[in-house]
């Protein structure tokens, strides 16, 4: 029996008998070029050469082939498909296939041809028909192909692992060589490859690098504020734009040519914000850690004159850069207070701003609120006695 044509098919299951490892499942309708040749039903997405397949020369290999020997043919029930004129084909290997065509004549001819093929094979379903049935992959062949794929995959993984191990070893060797011959930090600095920061630097080291006792950036800020900002409302109390302050910080740290008269820094609160940030980021505050408790003790003294005298003696014990920077800052802040009618800043408000910034304990304790009171009082006392402590 021979028949061929384009019909719609849907496969419910396809797998070799006794094995569920190679399972193929499809539930959508697909138009296929279908050929019934003897007891074999072959499918392909494209039409074979001359309208059929010549299995010996294999000009157009089918997508899959069904052996109808021992199978059954019937019209499909509604639970299998809602379409009309649908043929249900079942093979003895367990394949279930639906065949459909909108043309009544075509589907009836297919039903008749399939039924005759199945009935003719009922007497001897196991009889081989090698001339008619194309070669189909056996379970053993599929097993062998699977083993080959797994073997290839394992070889690939081993090769990849070997390459990774070699790369790691190569990287470690390079890193080891680099670490053994890398220059010292001092040598890199001397060659100018890296520059020391201004913000976050130790005050004494910064002044030594700049060959001064008051950092250049501090002087620059104080002079600029005194020239352009003493009458600005809320001076040092109002916060500047943090993003612009960070840009200024970056420019200072990277030794860029700094001009505070540039329009980028026109907001005076950006300058004052950067100055406060400089003092906050000192590794050790302007009033050094080892004198913090001494300053607190001095401010607790009941007699005012003794309080001022004790504070003055403690300031004299500070390193020279701390003394000179403190003198420049407090004399500047006194000028800010003297312009209080315009900027509305007084001794107490300046002390509140600078107290926690200029002195703090090395280790915070539960008495942080008490410390804050003393910090403000110490700054306030120095502001009131600037001339007696530092001289005119």
C-alpha positions as CSV (number, residue, x, y, z in Angstrom):
1,X,0.0,0.0,0.0
2,X,1.4,3.4,-1.0
3,X,0.0,6.9,-0.2
4,X,1.3,10.4,0.3
5,X,0.1,13.9,1.0
6,X,0.1,16.9,3.2
7,X,-1.9,16.5,6.4
8,X,-2.1,17.9,9.9
9,X,-0.7,15.7,12.7
10,X,-0.3,15.8,16.4
11,X,1.9,13.4,18.4
12,X,0.8,12.5,21.9
13,X,3.8,10.3,22.8
14,X,6.8,8.8,21.1
15,X,9.3,6.5,22.8
16,X,11.0,3.1,22.1
17,X,9.4,0.1,23.7
18,X,10.7,-0.8,27.2
19,X,12.5,2.5,27.5
20,X,11.2,5.9,28.7
21,X,14.5,7.6,28.6
22,X,13.9,9.0,25.1
23,X,10.6,10.6,25.5
24,X,9.1,13.0,22.9
25,X,5.9,14.8,23.6
26,X,3.9,17.2,21.4
27,X,0.4,18.5,21.7
28,X,0.1,21.1,18.9
29,X,-1.0,20.4,15.4
30,X,1.7,20.4,12.7
31,X,1.4,20.2,9.0
32,X,3.6,17.4,7.7
33,X,4.3,15.7,4.4
34,X,3.2,12.2,5.1
35,X,4.0,9.0,3.1
36,X,2.5,5.6,3.7
37,X,4.9,3.1,2.1
38,X,4.1,-0.5,2.9
39,X,3.7,-0.8,6.7
40,X,5.7,2.4,7.3
41,X,4.2,5.8,7.9
42,X,6.9,8.6,7.4
43,X,6.7,12.3,8.3
44,X,8.7,15.3,7.2
45,X,8.3,19.0,7.3
46,X,9.3,19.2,3.6
47,X,8.2,17.2,0.7
48,X,10.5,14.4,-0.4
49,X,12.1,14.3,-3.8
50,X,9.5,13.4,-6.4
51,X,6.7,13.3,-3.8
52,X,8.1,10.3,-1.9
53,X,11.2,9.0,-0.2
54,X,13.6,6.5,-1.7
55,X,15.0,5.1,1.4
56,X,18.0,3.6,-0.1
57,X,19.4,6.8,-1.6
58,X,17.9,9.0,1.2
59,X,17.4,12.2,-0.8
60,X,15.1,13.6,1.9
61,X,15.3,12.0,5.3
62,X,12.0,11.9,7.2
63,X,11.6,13.5,10.6
64,X,10.4,10.2,12.1
65,X,8.9,6.9,10.9
66,X,6.2,4.8,12.4
67,X,5.8,1.0,12.0
68,X,2.1,0.2,11.7
69,X,2.5,-3.5,12.1
70,X,0.5,-4.6,15.1
71,X,-1.1,-1.2,15.5
72,X,-4.7,0.0,15.4
73,X,-6.6,2.7,13.4
74,X,-9.9,4.3,14.4
75,X,-11.7,7.7,14.3
76,X,-10.6,9.8,17.3
77,X,-13.0,10.6,20.1
78,X,-13.9,14.1,21.1
79,X,-11.8,14.0,24.2
80,X,-8.7,13.6,21.9
81,X,-9.6,16.4,19.5
82,X,-12.5,18.8,19.0
83,X,-11.8,18.7,15.2
84,X,-13.9,16.6,12.8
85,X,-12.6,13.8,10.8
86,X,-9.6,13.0,12.9
87,X,-7.9,9.6,12.6
88,X,-6.3,8.1,15.7
89,X,-3.3,5.8,15.0
90,X,-1.8,3.7,17.8
91,X,1.4,1.6,17.3
92,X,2.4,-1.4,19.3
93,X,5.5,0.5,20.4
94,X,3.2,2.9,22.3
95,X,3.0,5.8,19.9
96,X,-0.3,7.7,19.6
97,X,-0.8,9.9,16.6
98,X,-3.7,12.0,15.3
99,X,-4.1,12.7,11.6
100,X,-6.5,15.4,10.3
101,X,-7.4,17.0,7.0
102,X,-10.0,19.6,6.2
103,X,-10.8,17.8,3.0
104,X,-13.3,15.0,3.6
105,X,-12.3,13.0,0.6
106,X,-8.6,13.1,1.5
107,X,-9.1,12.0,5.2
108,X,-11.4,9.2,4.1
109,X,-8.9,7.9,1.6
110,X,-6.2,8.0,4.3
111,X,-8.4,6.2,6.8
112,X,-9.1,3.5,4.2
113,X,-5.4,3.1,3.3
114,X,-4.3,3.0,6.9
115,X,-7.0,0.5,7.9
116,X,-6.1,-1.8,5.0
117,X,-2.4,-1.6,6.0
118,X,-3.1,-2.5,9.6
119,X,-5.5,-5.3,8.8
120,X,-3.1,-6.8,6.3
121,X,-0.4,-7.0,8.9
122,X,-2.6,-8.5,11.7
123,X,-1.7,-12.1,10.6
124,X,2.0,-11.6,11.1
125,X,2.8,-8.3,12.8
126,X,6.4,-9.3,13.7
127,X,7.4,-10.2,10.1
128,X,10.3,-8.0,9.1
129,X,10.1,-5.8,6.1
130,X,13.5,-4.4,5.7
131,X,13.0,-3.1,2.2
132,X,10.1,-0.9,3.2
133,X,11.1,0.3,6.6
134,X,13.9,2.9,6.9
135,X,16.6,2.5,9.5
136,X,15.4,3.8,12.9
137,X,17.7,4.4,15.8
138,X,17.7,1.5,18.3
139,X,17.9,1.7,22.1
140,X,21.4,0.5,22.0
141,X,22.4,3.1,19.4
142,X,20.7,5.8,21.4
143,X,22.5,4.6,24.5
144,X,25.8,4.7,22.7
145,X,25.2,8.2,21.4
146,X,24.3,9.3,24.9
147,X,27.5,7.8,26.3
148,X,29.5,9.5,23.6
149,X,27.9,12.9,24.4
150,X,28.6,12.4,28.1
151,X,32.2,11.4,27.4
152,X,32.7,14.4,25.2
153,X,31.2,16.6,27.9
154,X,33.4,15.1,30.6
155,X,36.5,15.6,28.4
156,X,35.5,19.2,27.9
157,X,35.0,19.8,31.6
158,X,38.4,18.3,32.4
159,X,40.0,20.4,29.7
160,X,38.3,23.5,31.1
161,X,39.4,22.7,34.7
162,X,42.9,22.1,33.5
163,X,43.0,25.5,31.7
164,X,41.5,27.2,34.8
165,X,44.2,25.6,37.0
166,X,46.9,26.7,34.7
167,X,45.6,30.2,34.6
168,X,45.4,30.4,38.4
169,X,49.0,29.2,38.7
170,X,50.1,31.7,36.1
171,X,48.3,34.5,37.9
172,X,49.7,33.5,41.3
173,X,53.2,33.5,39.8
174,X,52.8,37.0,38.3
175,X,51.4,38.3,41.6
176,X,54.2,36.8,43.6
177,X,56.8,38.4,41.3
178,X,55.0,41.8,41.5
179,X,54.9,41.7,45.3
180,X,58.6,40.8,45.6
181,X,59.8,43.6,43.4
182,X,57.1,46.3,44.1
183,X,58.6,49.6,45.3
184,X,58.1,51.0,48.7
185,X,55.4,53.6,49.4
186,X,58.1,56.2,50.1
187,X,59.8,55.5,46.7
188,X,56.5,55.8,44.9
189,X,55.8,59.1,46.6
190,X,59.3,60.4,45.7
191,X,58.7,59.6,42.1
192,X,55.5,61.5,42.1
193,X,53.2,58.5,41.2
194,X,51.0,59.1,44.2
195,X,50.3,62.3,46.1
196,X,49.4,62.5,49.8
197,X,45.9,63.6,50.6
198,X,45.0,66.9,52.3
199,X,41.7,65.8,53.8
200,X,42.3,62.9,56.3
201,X,46.0,63.6,56.7
202,X,47.7,63.9,60.1
203,X,48.0,67.6,60.8
204,X,51.7,67.6,61.7
205,X,52.6,65.5,58.6
206,X,50.5,67.8,56.3
207,X,52.2,70.9,57.7
208,X,55.6,69.3,57.3
209,X,54.9,68.5,53.6
210,X,53.7,72.1,53.0
211,X,56.6,73.5,55.1
212,X,54.2,75.5,57.3
213,X,52.4,75.3,60.6
214,X,48.9,76.1,59.3
215,X,47.6,74.0,56.4
216,X,47.4,76.1,53.1
217,X,43.8,75.0,52.6
218,X,42.8,76.3,56.0
219,X,44.5,79.7,55.3
220,X,42.8,79.9,51.9
221,X,39.3,79.2,53.4
222,X,39.7,81.7,56.3
223,X,40.9,84.5,54.0
224,X,38.2,83.9,51.5
225,X,35.4,83.9,54.1
226,X,36.7,87.0,55.7
227,X,36.8,88.8,52.4
228,X,33.5,87.6,51.0
229,X,31.3,86.0,53.6
230,X,31.3,87.6,57.1
231,X,27.9,89.2,56.5
232,X,26.2,86.1,55.2
233,X,23.3,84.9,57.3
234,X,24.0,81.7,59.3
235,X,27.7,81.6,58.4
236,X,29.1,78.1,59.5
237,X,25.6,77.1,60.8
238,X,24.0,76.7,57.4
239,X,25.1,73.6,55.5
240,X,26.4,73.9,51.9
241,X,25.6,71.5,49.0
242,X,27.3,68.3,49.9
243,X,27.9,67.2,46.3
244,X,29.7,70.5,45.6
245,X,31.6,70.2,48.9
246,X,32.8,66.8,47.8
247,X,34.0,68.2,44.5
248,X,36.0,70.8,46.3
249,X,37.4,68.2,48.6
250,X,38.4,66.1,45.5
251,X,40.1,69.1,43.9
252,X,42.1,69.9,47.0
253,X,43.2,66.2,47.5
254,X,44.3,65.9,43.8
255,X,46.4,69.0,43.9
256,X,44.3,70.8,41.3
257,X,44.9,74.5,40.9
258,X,42.4,75.9,43.3
259,X,40.7,79.2,42.9
260,X,38.0,79.8,45.5
261,X,36.8,82.8,43.4
262,X,35.8,80.4,40.7
263,X,32.0,80.4,40.1
264,X,31.9,76.7,41.0
265,X,32.6,77.7,44.7
266,X,30.5,80.9,44.7
267,X,28.3,79.6,47.6
268,X,30.1,80.7,50.8
269,X,28.5,77.8,52.6
270,X,30.4,75.3,50.4
271,X,33.7,76.9,51.6
272,X,32.7,76.8,55.2
273,X,31.3,73.3,54.8
274,X,34.6,72.1,53.3
275,X,36.6,73.7,56.1
276,X,34.5,72.0,58.8
277,X,34.9,68.7,56.9
278,X,38.7,69.1,56.9
279,X,38.7,69.4,60.7
280,X,36.2,66.5,61.1
281,X,38.4,64.2,59.0
282,X,41.6,64.8,60.9
283,X,42.8,61.4,62.2
284,X,43.3,63.1,65.6
285,X,41.3,66.2,66.4
286,X,42.8,69.7,66.8
287,X,42.5,69.3,70.6
288,X,44.5,66.0,70.7
289,X,43.1,62.9,72.3
290,X,45.6,62.7,75.1
291,X,44.5,66.2,76.4
292,X,40.8,65.7,76.1
293,X,40.3,64.8,79.8
294,X,42.6,67.6,80.8
295,X,40.5,70.2,79.0
296,X,37.3,68.8,80.5
297,X,38.9,69.0,84.0
298,X,39.9,72.6,83.3
299,X,36.5,73.7,82.1
300,X,35.0,72.2,85.3
301,X,37.1,74.6,87.5
302,X,34.8,76.8,89.4
303,X,37.1,79.9,89.4
304,X,36.9,81.6,86.1
305,X,40.4,83.0,86.0
306,X,41.8,79.6,86.9
307,X,39.7,78.0,84.2
308,X,41.1,80.4,81.6
309,X,44.7,79.9,82.9
310,X,44.4,76.1,82.9
311,X,43.0,76.1,79.3
312,X,45.8,78.4,78.2
313,X,48.5,76.1,79.7
314,X,46.9,73.0,78.0
315,X,46.9,74.7,74.6
316,X,50.7,75.5,75.0
317,X,51.3,71.8,75.5
318,X,49.8,70.9,72.1
319,X,52.1,70.4,69.1
320,X,53.1,73.6,67.2
321,X,50.9,72.9,64.1
322,X,47.9,72.4,66.5
323,X,48.6,75.6,68.4
324,X,49.1,77.8,65.3
325,X,46.1,76.3,63.4
326,X,43.9,76.7,66.5
327,X,45.1,80.4,66.8
328,X,44.3,81.1,63.1
329,X,40.9,79.5,63.4
330,X,39.7,81.0,66.6
331,X,40.8,84.5,65.6
332,X,38.8,84.1,62.4
333,X,35.8,82.9,64.3
334,X,36.0,85.9,66.6
335,X,35.7,88.1,63.5
336,X,32.6,86.1,62.5
337,X,31.1,86.8,66.0
338,X,32.0,90.5,65.7
339,X,29.8,90.6,62.5
340,X,27.0,88.9,64.4
341,X,24.4,91.6,63.6
342,X,24.7,90.8,59.9
343,X,25.2,87.0,60.1
344,X,23.3,86.3,63.3
345,X,26.0,84.1,64.7
346,X,27.1,84.6,68.3
347,X,29.7,82.9,70.6
348,X,27.3,80.2,71.8
349,X,26.1,79.3,68.3
350,X,29.7,79.1,66.9
351,X,30.7,76.9,69.9
352,X,27.8,74.5,69.2
353,X,29.0,74.1,65.6
354,X,32.7,73.7,66.3
355,X,32.7,72.0,69.7
356,X,32.3,68.3,68.6
357,X,34.4,69.0,65.5
358,X,37.5,70.3,67.2
359,X,37.7,68.0,70.3
360,X,36.3,64.6,71.1
361,X,37.3,61.6,73.2
362,X,39.3,58.8,71.5
363,X,36.6,56.3,72.6
364,X,33.0,57.3,72.8
365,X,31.3,56.4,76.1
366,X,27.8,56.4,77.5
367,X,28.4,60.0,78.7
368,X,28.5,61.4,75.1
369,X,25.8,64.0,75.9
370,X,27.8,65.2,78.9
371,X,31.0,65.4,76.8
372,X,29.1,67.5,74.2
373,X,28.3,70.0,76.8
374,X,31.9,70.3,77.9
375,X,33.1,70.4,74.2
376,X,30.9,73.4,73.6
377,X,31.9,75.1,76.8
378,X,35.6,74.8,76.0
379,X,35.2,76.3,72.6
380,X,33.0,79.0,74.0
381,X,35.6,79.9,76.7
382,X,38.4,80.2,74.1
383,X,36.3,82.3,71.8
384,X,35.6,84.7,74.7
385,X,39.3,84.8,75.7
386,X,41.0,84.7,72.3
387,X,43.1,87.8,72.9
388,X,44.3,86.7,76.4
389,X,45.0,83.2,75.2
390,X,46.7,83.8,71.9
391,X,47.6,87.5,72.1
392,X,46.7,90.3,69.8
